[in-house]
Amino acid sequence: MADVSGKGIAASLLMAICRTNLRQIAPRHATPAAALCELNRALGREIGAGLYITMLYAIIDVARHEVTFARAGHELPLLVRPYPARGVPRLEFLASEGMALGMVADDLFGSTLAERTVPFVPGDLLVLYTDGITEAPNEEGKEFSGARLVDVLRTHSHHPAREINAGIIAAVERFVGEAPQRDDFSLVTVKRVEPRGEAARKEQTPKNR
């Protein structure tokens, strides 16, 4: 997930260059931090004054049931976990250090970039987004905010990922009302589900009485 500063042709071209470089760089590295460090080096000669790119790079390992990510100045990812004991999901913004791509020299970028690994098991939900979601203003100038995003997920997290995205976008649109759109936005929701075979085995297992 990435977001380029500014608007117009220059920003669009920079994002296209970033995507092209990332597709070439990503297969060479096993960790998000290593890939982002090389990407920062590659973009150093392409980014003009006043421009930069924020990015969150995540790798989901379904065998280990975990997700590893590095955050180059991007919005905090939101992890949602079921909490059956209380009947409500547990939500957490996952913090990690990192500066935006193209802002500083390679050595400083690498020294501030922190990689983080957290469990990501069946039932968990990972929400990635740009600030066009959380900073969307209404007619009074108030922003949608991370708190409202959390409120939406509390009521929609049990739905499939596609329906969760639709619910978030609908909530943003209701909040914004007739206010003009200030920024574009991107939204990706990843939901872990149990393998079909495992779910079937659980259904067939007799319950203790």
HELIX and SHEET records of a PDB file:
HELIX    1   1 ILE A    9  ILE A   25  1                                  17    
HELIX    2   2 ALA A   26  ARG A   28  5                                   3    
HELIX    3   3 PRO A   32  LEU A   43  1                                  12    
HELIX    4   4 ASP A  106  THR A  112  1                                   7    
HELIX    5   5 ASP A  131  THR A  134  1                                   4    
HELIX    6   6 SER A  145  HIS A  156  1                                  12    
HELIX    7   7 ALA A  161  VAL A  176  1                                  16    
HELIX    8   8 ARG A  196  GLN A  204  1                                   9    
SHEET    1   A 4 ALA A   2  VAL A   4  0                                        
SHEET    2   A 4 ILE A  53  ASP A  61 -1                                        
SHEET    3   A 4 GLU A  66  ALA A  72 -1                                        
SHEET    4   A 4 GLU A 115  PRO A 119 -1                                        
SHEET    1   B 4 ARG A  90  PHE A  93  0                                        
SHEET    2   B 4 LEU A  78  ARG A  81 -1                                        
SHEET    3   B 4 LEU A 125  TYR A 129 -1                                        
SHEET    4   B 4 LEU A 187  LYS A 191 -1                                        
END                                                                             
